[in-house]
Amino acid sequence: MSQTTSPLDRAHWFDLTQPLSLFTPPFPGEMSLQVHFFKRLTGAWGGGQGANGQLIEWSNNTGTHLVGPRAFHSGSRAIADIPLSDLCGRAVVADVSDAVSDYGFYTPEMISERVNVQSGDILLINTGYHRYSWNQPDVANPKAQGGVENKEFGYYLRHPGPSPDFFQWALDLKLKLIGVDCGCAEHPMNTNLRFLHPREFDKAEAKVRAETGKSWEELFPPQEYQQLTHITLPKAGLLLAESLGGDLAKLSNRRAWVMVQPIPFMEVESAWCRVAALAPDQADPEAEDELFTDLEDLDMLDLTLPFSVQTPQWANYEPLSLKYTKRVGGLDFGLGRNNAHCRASFHLATHMDGEKHFWAAGRTIGEVPLDHWHGQGVIVDISEEVSDCSVYTPQMIEDRVDLEDGDILLIKTGWHQYGWNSPDSDEFRYMIKHPGPSPDFAAWCVERKIKWLGIDCVAMEHPMNTIQRRMHPKTFAEANQKLIDQFGKDWDTMYPLDAYYQDMHLNLFPKGIVHAENLGNQIAEAATGRYYIGAFLPRGMELASCWGRFVAFRMS
């Protein structure tokens, strides 16, 4: 695939993701994002030294996220089981912001009056309530306390929701996914917020009675509503994305190609995601159809390992743990849902090491624009040239692929076959004996202007240029002898510690060249060659590193 033939190059990209921060309000009653540095380069309280390592706690219903089917139906697919084809495709953005107000409803008629919704579409709804997002300017209201609208109440409690006939209409159209720019894809008064904030429910009930002459439960009969939202919708595969933001308003009443890319959780019901839309520069039905047809011809290779409590963490980091705080059987009116609070460090599963992981002045993950995370690149299979603790070189890359300056570079060592979920799993070999780069590799990356790197093992570093050298002296002795046999030099001669300790971090991150680790899954199917590559990372504003969804696109 040359740089002139990819429709992903031709399209204009829109980031529809809300920034994720300590200040992002969680869904009411759930855990807000908490961040603790358990490691610093020189040492941290409660932890060790060697890197800026973060331990976070969070609820997945904070910031832009995908609501998986298991949120309502425990027997449905896990997020990790949802293929990319169900999360990407032709879409339409309906702007109903001029027709809705506090506690109101958007209807199928409102949508159809503004856009042509087609069978199988992804439907994104701009209610206008993203104006109450935590990072947006205040909305003035002289009648409100303080003279401004209460953002959290506007965003979570007063936003409009779907009318009684909306979800059945969506099912009849076989929509893939519905996304909204507010706190919930349901009306807030059809959630537990009805009970948490009874004063708000009284206001919504009064509005409904004034406009329809019916009570809330007459509009939404409890048993029917529970059956529809907790059984019929998830079993039909209709997905929901919430808290969209970013460039959404730029696509009002336009068609686009949308990608909702969640972290592929196995045990948890919802997941943070990055949402991107692709469209021509100007609304033009013919140009849109041509672009979308070309995008449909692309194969999407998911290079992301499932995210699980079983995923091994890097040395002295904390694994993923989770606790379910809500279950679907927990409330009346069918309003219960599954929800878990999670705790983990970042250096497990497929993740991006960000600049701030090793460079104090660097950007956080959320400060890096989406454009940096996607572009032309290569996957290079060197698996036949490497073995336990061996060294790979720039020449191995140059000999195998047509690398261009500025490319994204993903290296396939073959070590993905030893990952935790592989039939050939060998955790010690995966974590401690993977190959690593030669001393000249980092300087070569700078010379070739590599955009970012990725690897199918636990670290971009050679493990013996990390703390693993001290933790596993027997393996270090084996690696040292292998280096002498291959290059005629011992380890400390070839890799002086002051120049090469954590070489790919300390020498590259100040240059803006970061890397993804633990690539896997369909990288097993990826032949050496050119691809269009994307890292879809949550916009974590305080996060030094983060998990994400990593995808390679190729012409089918």
N, C-alpha and C positions, 0 to 999 in steps of 0.2 A: 504494500500500500504506500504510494508516494504521498508527499505532502500536498500534492495538488488534487488528489482524488478522494480524500475523506470528506464525507458530508459533515463530520464533526468540526472540521476546520472551516467549512463554508458557513456554518450556522452562527447566529448571534446567541451567546449564552446569557441566561438570566439566573441569578441566584435567588431562590425563593425561601431562603432559610433565615430564621430569626437568630440573632446572636444569643449565645448561651453563656450565662454569667452567674456568679454568686448572687447577683441582684435580680436574676430572672425569677419571678414568682412561680412556685410550683402550683399544680392543681390544688385547690384548697384542702387542707388537712394532710397533704403529703409532704415528703422530705424535700427541702430545697438543696441545691448543689452545695456540697461542703468540700473544701480542698485543704489538705495538710501536706506540707513538705516533710516527708519522713527521711529524706536524704538531701544533702546539699553537696556541692563539690568538695567542700572542706569539712563537712560533718553537720549533722542536724540533731536537734533534740528529738528523742524518740526514735532515732534511727542511725544511719551510718553516713559514710562519705563516698565520694567518687562520681556523683551525678546529682542533678536536680531532679529528684524522684518524688512523684506526688501520689498520695493515697487519697481517693475521693469516695464520698458517699452521696447517693443520689436516688431520686425517683425518676423513672423514665418518662413520666408525664410532665416534664419540664422542658420548655423550649420546643423547637420543631421536632416532632416525633411521629412515628407510625404506630397506630393502635393495631396490634395483631389480633387475629380471630380468637386467640386464647384469652383475651381480656374478658370476653363474655361467655365463651364456650370452651370448657377445658379440654374437650376432645378434638379440637380443631388443630390446624397446622401450627407448629412453632414458627417464629419469624425466620429462623435458619432454614426452614423447609420451603419457604416461598421463593420460587424462581424469579430471576431478574425480569423475565418476560411478563410476569404478573405485576411488576412494579414500574414498568416503563411502557411508553407508547403514546399514541395520539391522544391529545387532550384539548380541552377548551376551558378558558377562564371566563367565568360569568361574573360581571360586576353588578351586584344588586344593591350597592351602598346607597343609591338614591331612593330606594324603595323600602328600606327597613329601618327600624328604630328599636329602642330599648324594649326587651322582652318580646319582640315581634317574631314573625315567621317569614321565611323565604319559601316560595312555592314553586312547583314545577312550571307554572305559567310564567312566573318572573324570569326563570332561567331561559325558557324557550323563546320569550319575547326578545331576548338579548343576544342569544347565540344558538347555533344549530348543533344540538347535542346528538351525537351519532351513537349507534349501538356499539358497545365495547369501549367507549371513551373513558379516559380519566377526566373527572370533572373537578375543577378547582373553583371555589366560591369566594369572591371578594365581597365580604359584608361591610367593609370599611372599618371594622372594629380592631384591625391591627393598629389603628391610631392610638389605642390604649396600651400597646406593647410597652414594656418597661423602658425601652431605649428610645421611645419617641417623645417629641415635645408635649408639654402639658396641653390639654384641651380646656380652654377657658369656659367657665360657667358661673356667672355672678350669683346664681341661686344656690350653688353648692358650697359646702364648707371649704374655706380657704380660697374660694373663688375659682377653683379648678375641679374638673371631674376626678373622681377617685379612680385611678387607672386600674387597680386590681379588680374593683367591683365592675367596672365597665367591661374589662377583658374576660372575666370569668363568670360573672353573675347576671349581667344585663344584656349580653350579646343576643342577637336573634338566633333562632334555630329552625330546623326543618318543620314544615307543616305536617299535619297528620298523614297526608297522602304522599309525602315526599319519598320515603324509603321504598315504598312499593313501586313508585314510578321509577326509581333508580334500579330496582331489581328487574323490572320489565324491560328496561333498556340494556340490561346486562353490563352496567358500568363496572369497570375494574376497580376504581378507587375514587373516593370523594375526599377532597382536601379543603380545609377552611382556614381563615386567617384570624381565628379567635380561639378561646380556650377549649372548645369542645365541638365535635361534629353533631352532637345531640343538642337539643335545647337545654340550657342549664337547669331548668326546672323539671327536666326528665332525668336528672342525676341526683346523687345524694345531697347536692347543694340545696335542693328543695327543703331538706330537713335541717341542714346546717345553718341556713339563713331564712328562717320562716318569714321575716319581714319582706324580703325580696320576693318570696313566693306570693305573699298577699298582694303585692303590687302587680305581679304578672297575672294572677288570678283576676284581679279587678279589671285589668286591661282586656283580658279574654272575654269576660262577661259583658263588658261594655261593647265590644266589637262583634261578638258572635251570639250573645245571649246564652252561652253554655258555660258550664264549669270546666275546670282543667281536666278532671277525670272523665267528663263526657266527651271531650275532644280526644283524650288519650286513655281509653279504657285499660286499666292496669294489666289484666291478663293478656289481652291482645298485644299490648305494647311490649310486654316482656317476651312473648313468643317471637315477635318480629325482630327485636333488636338483639336478643340474647341467644336465639336459636336459628331463625331463618337467615338473618344477615350473615353471620359467620359461616354457617354451613354452605351458603351460596358463594362464599369467597369474596364478598364485597369488603374491601379494605378502607380504612379511614386514616387520614393524616391531619394533624392538628397543629395550630400555632404557626402557620405559614407567615412569612413576612418578606423582608428584603425587597426584591424588584417586582413583587406580585402586581402592583398597580400599573406597572408599565405594560402589562399584557392584558389589561382589561378588555373583555369581549373579543379576544383574539384566540385563534387556535395556535397550539404549540406542541412540541414533542416534550414530554415530561418524564423525568427520572426521579423516583423516590428511592433513595439508597440508604436503608437502615443498617445499623450494626446487626449482624445475623445471630441474635440471641437464640439459645436453645430452650432455656428454662423460664424465661421471663416473657410476659405478655405484650409488652410494648418496647420500643427502642428509639433512641435518638437517631435522627437521619439527616442527610443533606438532600435538599430538593433542588433540582436544576431543571430549567426549561430551555429548549432550543427552538429558534424560529428565525425566519428571514429578517433582515433589518427592518423591512416595512411589511405591513399586512397586505398580502397578495395571495388570494386563494390558489392560483396556479403555482406560484413559487413555493407555497406551503406544501401543496400536495407532492410536488417533485422532491422537496427536501425530506418529507416524511416517508415517501416511498424508498428513498435511498437509505434512510436510517433503519427502516424495516429490513433491509437487505444485510445489515451488519450482524455478525455473530457477537454475542457478549459473553466473554469468559470471566466468570467470577473467581477471583484470585484470593478470596477471603476465607479464612478458617472459621468454622462455627465458633461462636463465643459461648463458653460453657463453664460451669463450676469445675468441670474436669480438666480444663485447659491448664497446662503447667505454666507457672510464672518463671521469670528469669531469677537468677540467684538472689537471695535475700529480699525479694519483693513479695508483696502480699497477694494471694490468689483471690479470685472472685468468690464472694459469698453473697447470699441474698436471703431475705426474709419476706414472706408474703404477709402483708398487713391488711389486705382486703380479699374477700372471696365472693364469688357470684351469689352464693346463698346467704349473704350477710345482711341484706336489707329487704324491706317490704317494697312493693310496687315494681318489683323486677329491677331495682336500681343498683343492686350489688354488682361488683365487678372484681376480677382478679387484679391485684396490684402488688408489686414487690419493691422493697427498698434494697439497694445494692451497695456493695463496698468492694473496692479493688484498687490495685495499682495498675498502671498502664502497660507495663512491659510483659504482657501475656497476650496471646492470640494475635491477630493481624492488626498492626498499629503503625502510626507514623511517629517517629522520633522528631519532635519539633526543635526549632533553633534554641529555645530557652531551656531545653533539657541539659545542654552543656554550655550555653553561651548566655551569660546574664543579661546582656544588652539585646538579645535576639527577640524576635517576634513570637508571641504565643500562637497556637494553632488558629485561633479565631481571628487574629490580626492579619493573617495571610489571605489575600483574595482568592476566590474560587479559580480565577484564570491561571494561577500558579500551579494548581493541583491537577490540571489536565493538559494534554498536548501530545504531539507526535513523540514516539519513542520506539524502543526495541526490547524484545525479550531474547536473551542469549543463553542457550543451553550449553554449559561447559561440563555437564555431569560425567562425561567420559574421561575428562582430564583431571578430575579431582578425587581425593580419597580422604580418609580420616586425618584431620589436622593439617591437610596440605595447603599450599598457597596458590592462589590464582593471580594472573598478571594482566595488565592492560592488553598485551599482545594477544592473549587468548580471546579477548573481546573483539579486537580489530580483525583477527583472522577469520571470524565467524559471521560477522554481520556488517551491513552498510550503515555504520553509525554516523550521524550528522551532529555537528556542534549544536548544543541547546537541547538535545534529546533527553527524554526520560529513559533511564537505563534500569531494566529489571534483569537480575542474574539468577539463572536456574542452575543450582548446584546439584540437584537431585535429592537434597536433604529433606524436601517436603515428604518424601516417602517414609521418613522416620517420625513424623509428627504424631501427636497424641491420638488422633482419630483414624490413623492409617492401619490397615491389616499388618503392615510391617513395622509398627510403632516400636521405637527404641529410644526412650526418653534421654538416657545418658548420652547416647551417640548424637542425638539431635541437639542437645543443649551444650555439650562439652567438646565434641570432636568434629564439629563442622569445619569446613575449610574457610579461609579468610584471605584478604587482599595482601598483595606484596607491598613493600615499603613505598614504591613509586606510584601506587594506585591513586591516592588522594590528590597528588599534584597533577596526575593525568586527568582526573575528573575536572579539576579547575581549568586546565588547558582546553579540554573539550567542551567547557561550559555546560556540563551536565545539569539539567534542571533539578532533578532529584533522583534518588536511587531506590532500589528495592531488592530484597533477597528472600529466598525460600527456606531460610533457616532462622535460628533464634536471634542472630545478631549480624550486623554488617561488618563488625570487627572480627578479626581472628580471635577466638576465645582466649588464646594465650597472650593477647594484648589487653586483657581485662582482668578483673579480680579473680576470674577462674584460674589464672596461673597460680595464685596462692592457695586457692581452695582445693586444687587437684594437682599436686606436685608430680604424681606418677604420670599423669597425662602430659604435663609440661615436659617431663624428661623424654617421653616418646616423641612429642612434637619437635623438641630441640634436636633430637637425633635425625629426624626426618629432614629438617632444614639443612643440617650439615651434609646429609647425603645428597640433597637436591641442589644446594647452592654453595656448599663448601664453607659455610659460615654458621657459627652458633647464634642462638636467639638474640642475645644482648649485643652482639656485633652488628647483626642485620637490622634489629629493631631497638636501638637505644631508647630506654624508657622515657627520657626527657623529650624525645622527638616523636615517639610512636605509641605511647600509652593512649588507648582510646583514640587512635589515629583518625578514624573516619568520623568521629564526633568533633574532637578538639581542633582538627586541622580544616574541617570542611564547614561546620556550622557557622563560624564567623563569615564565611563566604556565601552563606545562604543556601548551601547544598545540604539537604537533609535526606533522611532515608526511611523507607518502610521495611519492617521486619516481620517474619513469620508468614510470608505469602504462602499460599497453598491452594487447595481445592483444584480448580481447573487449570492451574499452572502445569499440572501433569500432562494436559493435552496440548500445551502451547509449544509449537515448534519455533525454532530460531527464526526471527524475521522482524519486520516492521509492524507496529500496531499503533492505534491511538489509545492512550492510557489515561485513566482517571482515578484519582483518589478522592472519595466523597466523605469528607470529615465533618463532624459537628463543628459549629462555629464557637468553640470553647474559648472564651475571652481570657480566662485565667489559666488555661491548660497548657503545660509545657509539651505534652505529647497527647495522643488520643487514638482510640480505635476508629475504624471507619469501614467503608466498603471499597474494595479495590477491583477495578474492572479493566480488562483489555478488550478493545473493539477491533474486529477484523472483517474484511469483506467476505461474505459467504460464497 
